[in-house]
Amino acid sequence: MGYKYTTEAFNRLLDSLKKKYRVYAPILLKDKGKFSDTDLVGYDEISTIDDVVFTDKSYFSPKEIFHPMTQTLFYFNENGYTEPAVDERGILVFLRACDIHAVDRLDKIMLENGPTPDYYYERMRNKVKFIVMDCQDSFDSCFCVSMGTNKTENYAASVRYEEGYYLSHVLEDIDGLFSLNGEPVEVTPQFVEANKKTVTIPQSLNLASVAENSIWEEYGSRCIACGRCNVVCPSCSCFTMQDIFYEDNPKCGERRRVWASCHIDGFTDMAGGNSLRRNNGERMRFKTLHKFYDFKKRFGVHMCVGCGRCDTACPEYISFSQCVNRLGEEEVANRG
């Protein structure tokens, strides 16, 4: 079913939804950009539909809403531990089709990659419903069509702004609020059909040949191990654990998990000073093979969803999509 909303009607819808849900969307964050006096599009709670940025891609992905960058798992003292209070409200997230596919990848790692689901992730994830933002046009760094993540049916409602109205295709009329506030019309979600950038995905990598490929030395000489590509990626899930002891009472503290990544120094360090990957080229190789070989072998889909955020975020202008293309082109050349 589809509905049409004026700005005022959609804001009434949001006001009603916010009684049970926290509503997040990409918004303009003033002066939060990479350089002074520049802005950034990132995720935060919204007050009105006017807050939502439809025309630009968010720098960070929506995963931080339900898989926080820093998350306190429990507080402890000499007598035991307690878990932090949890907001009982649900979570509504405005996001694009590629990001919905990325959440599916996160679910596979956090909920299916072991004998039991990750308790803390599952507790947050069960609260989440999606409002997919239509993508009529591709952004410069996107290659979602190559990855097959440009379309989705996994949403409660879609939304786009068109000729003065907000149009929604509704699959789940939450508490009857979408139908209550909207005028029924025929609505079909609009998804990107072609990107400016395409990727040739390697289908049968020769791991021995890939391991010796000279491109890893090239990328290793340029990478500065800042980890931005991992932090902005919507499907990266790695974290490390920290025990924080309070200065005023060293017997009390909290255990936190904090995002970590394959590109950041120290991530693979082990007791005794050994490390599984010592240079940046080896880390680039690991990330690439994990996203385009290991994950697919384990779960049947590629980990990368083609959002292109890593290409945009890299301060050294290293293109992950071009790296994948080079492997794909070499594979085709070797077959020929």
Beta strands, then each sheet from edge to edge (+ up, - down):
strand 1: 2-5
strand 2: 21-29
strand 3: 40-45
strand 4: 70-77
strand 5: 80-82
strand 6: 90-95
strand 7: 128-133
strand 8: 157-162
strand 9: 165-169
strand 10: 183-185
strand 11: 239-246
strand 12: 249-259
sheet 1: 3+ 2- 6- 7- 8- 9+ 1- 10+
sheet 2: 5+ 4- 12+ 11-
end
